[in-house]
């Protein structure tokens, strides 16, 4: 889930695992205005243990049609990637 600085959820509520790479979670976002955002994630691993975490990122100017992508700890560092157009 992605929240703005006013603690309002801003993602589209459609989080999912990336098909080819099970270590990548994705969620669609509307155009984001400048500000600070907080991501909270929680997943159930194949061995049934729960893994969760959070991180904060900032936008300096409005972006549109973005997709937030980050990896499960221990696999790759968290990252933000622009969605393919």
C-alpha positions as CSV (number, residue, x, y, z in Angstrom):
1,X,0.0,0.0,0.0
2,X,1.2,3.5,-0.8
3,X,0.2,6.4,1.4
4,X,0.7,10.2,1.0
5,X,2.0,12.5,3.7
6,X,-1.7,12.9,4.9
7,X,-1.8,9.1,5.5
8,X,-4.3,8.6,2.6
9,X,-3.9,5.5,0.5
10,X,-3.0,6.6,-3.1
11,X,-2.3,3.3,-4.9
12,X,-5.1,1.7,-7.0
13,X,-5.3,-1.4,-4.6
14,X,-4.2,-3.9,-7.2
15,X,-0.9,-5.1,-5.8
16,X,0.5,-8.2,-7.4
17,X,3.6,-10.3,-7.9
18,X,5.4,-9.7,-11.2
19,X,4.9,-12.9,-13.3
20,X,8.4,-13.6,-14.4
21,X,10.1,-12.5,-11.2
22,X,8.4,-13.6,-8.0
23,X,10.6,-11.3,-5.9
24,X,9.0,-8.2,-7.4
25,X,5.7,-6.7,-6.2
26,X,3.9,-4.2,-8.3
27,X,1.0,-1.8,-7.7
28,X,-0.5,0.8,-10.1
29,X,-0.5,4.5,-9.0
30,X,-2.4,7.5,-10.3
31,X,-0.4,10.6,-11.3
32,X,1.5,11.6,-8.1
33,X,2.0,15.2,-7.1
34,X,5.2,16.4,-5.4
35,X,5.5,15.1,-1.9
36,X,6.6,12.3,0.4
37,X,5.0,8.8,0.1
38,X,5.3,5.8,2.3
39,X,5.1,2.2,1.1
40,X,4.0,-0.6,3.4
41,X,4.1,-4.2,2.0
42,X,3.4,-7.6,3.4
43,X,3.7,-11.0,1.6
44,X,3.2,-14.7,2.4
45,X,6.3,-16.6,1.3
46,X,6.2,-20.1,-0.3
47,X,7.2,-21.6,3.0
48,X,4.2,-19.8,4.6
49,X,6.1,-17.3,6.7
50,X,5.1,-13.7,6.5
51,X,7.6,-11.0,5.4
52,X,6.8,-7.3,5.6
53,X,8.5,-4.0,5.4
54,X,8.2,-0.4,4.5
55,X,10.1,2.5,2.9
56,X,9.6,6.2,2.1
57,X,10.2,8.0,-1.2
58,X,9.7,11.6,-2.4
59,X,8.5,13.1,-5.6
60,X,9.9,16.5,-6.6
61,X,7.5,17.2,-9.4
62,X,4.3,15.6,-10.7
63,X,4.7,12.2,-12.4
64,X,2.1,10.3,-14.4
65,X,1.4,6.7,-15.2
66,X,4.0,5.3,-12.9
67,X,4.3,1.9,-11.5
68,X,6.0,1.3,-8.2
69,X,8.3,-1.7,-8.1
70,X,10.3,-3.0,-5.2
71,X,11.8,-6.3,-4.2
72,X,11.5,-8.5,-1.2
73,X,14.4,-8.0,1.3
74,X,17.4,-10.3,0.8
75,X,16.9,-10.5,-3.0
76,X,17.5,-7.1,-4.4
77,X,17.5,-3.5,-2.9
78,X,14.2,-1.6,-3.1
79,X,13.9,0.3,-6.3
80,X,11.5,2.5,-8.1
81,X,11.1,1.9,-11.8
82,X,9.1,3.8,-14.5
83,X,6.4,1.6,-16.0
84,X,6.9,0.7,-19.6
85,X,4.7,2.9,-21.8
